[in-house]
Amino acid sequence: MVTKTTKKKAAPKAKAPKIEKEEVKVKKETSFAGEYFYAVGKRKTAVAQVRIYPEGKGDGKNLVNGKVWEEYFPLKRLAEAAISPLTVSGQEGKFSVSVKVNGGGVNAQAEAVRLGVSRALVVFQEDLKKALRAHGFLTRDARKVERKKPGKKKARRSPQWAKR
């Protein structure tokens, strides 16, 4: 004996009236205007495009992707590492820095910003090159993650050998 079951159709739900929300867009200052010195810094897969503006153009503000240094780099050591070329060269407070950075992790981004700021300072004033080179700020750290090879579990890790 075969029995048929029938499904009851659900009553249509009443649609709630749409409430229109007014969005107030606040324009953040993502960069500064005027003459600047430009350089690119890289680390692993992070790329930082750095612009440094001479005194008076940005009032000493430092922005990374439209945010303040300390807000973008939550760890104090990362924010200090990114701005260290200005500190070492004695140019802290004399420039406003605007950075666009993408790719990589937070640490790689901070090191990419450091290299970009160092290169931009050298473009600004060639005399700073010696001091920045002595601290290792002009050396590009070229280490990257090695690719995975076929037949391996990771880049170099072989599968476990079995006797039988």
N, C-alpha and C positions, 0 to 999 in steps of 0.2 A: 504494500500500500504506500502510495506516494502522497505526501502532503505538500501543499504549497503555502508558502508564507508570503504575506504581502507587507510591504513597508508603508508606513503612514508617512505622508509628506508633511514636513515641518512647516509651520505657519511662517510666512515671510516676516523677517524682523523689521521693525520700524527703524528707518535711518535717522540718526541724530543730526540735527542741523549743524552745518559747518560753521565753525567760528573762525573768522579771519583774524590772524595775528599780525600785528604791525611790528615789523622788524626794524630796529634802529641799528644802522650800520655805522660803527665808529671806525674811521679810517686811522689805521696805525701808521706811524712813520716808519717805513721799511728801509729807507735810505736817505741820504742827504743830497743837497744840491751843491753844485760848484765843482771846482777842480779837484781831482783825486789822483792817487797813484794806485795802480792795479797790479795784482799778481795772483797766481793760482798755486794752491798747495794741495798735495795728494798724499794719502796714506792708505794702504790696502785698497779698499774700494771706495773710500771717502774722497770727495773732491770739494775743495773750498775755494770759492771765488771771492777774493778779498779786495776791498777798496779802502784806502786810508785817506782821510780828508784832513788837510792842515788845520791848525788852530782857528777857532772862530766859525767854522762851517757847520759843526755839529755839536758844539759845546761839550766835548769830551765824552759823548755818549758812545757806547759800544753795542751794536746790534748784531745778532746772529739770527737769520731767517725771521726778522721782524721782532725778535724778543731781546730783552736785555741779557748780557752775558750770564749773570748769576741765575736767571730764570731758565735759560736754555741748557746750561751746564750745571746741573743740580749739585754736583760734588765740587767742593771748593778747590780741590787740587786740579780739576779739569779746567775750571775758569782761570786759575792762575797759570796753568800750563799754556793756555791759549794766548794769554796776554803777556807772557814772560818776555818775548822779544822787545816789547816796548819798555819794560822795566829794566832789562839788562842794558839797553842802549841809552837809557836816560830820557826817553821820549814820552814817558807816561804822562797823560793829561794834555799833551801837545797835539794829539790826533784824535779824531773820531773815526771809529772803525765800523764798516758795514760789511757783513759777510753773508754769502749765500752758500750753504753747505748741504750736500746730500750724499747718500750712500754710506755704507759702513755702520759701525756702532758709535756710541758716544765718545769712547776713548780715541778711536781712529779719527773721528771728526775734530776733536780737540787738537790732535797732533797735526792734522791737515791745516787747520786754522793757524796754528803756530808757524808752520812752514810758509803759508801764504803771507802772513803778517811780516815775517822776516824778509821774504823776497820783495815785498812792497816797500819796506824800509830801505832796502838796498837800492831800489829804483829811485827813491826819494833822495837818498844821500849815500854815495858810494863809500864814504869813509866808515860807515857803520858795519861794513862787510866783515872786517877783521874781528871785531868784538862778537858779532853774531856767529861767525864761523868757529871761534874759540869755544863757544858754548854748545856747538853742534846743532844750531837752529837752521842752518842752511843745507844740511845733509838730508836728502830724500831717503826715507826708510823704504826700500823697495821690496820688502818681504811681503809676499802674498800667500794665500792658501793654495797648496798644491792640488792639482786636479786629480780626480779619481781615475784610475786606470782599469781597463777591462780585465775581468778575472780576479780582481782584488776586491776586498770588502771596503777598504778606504783607499787612500792614495798609495799606501805601501803595505798595508796589512793584508797578508795572504789568508785564504781560508784555512781552517785547522786541518792538519794532515791526519788521515785515518789509514791504519794499516790494511784493513780489509773493507 
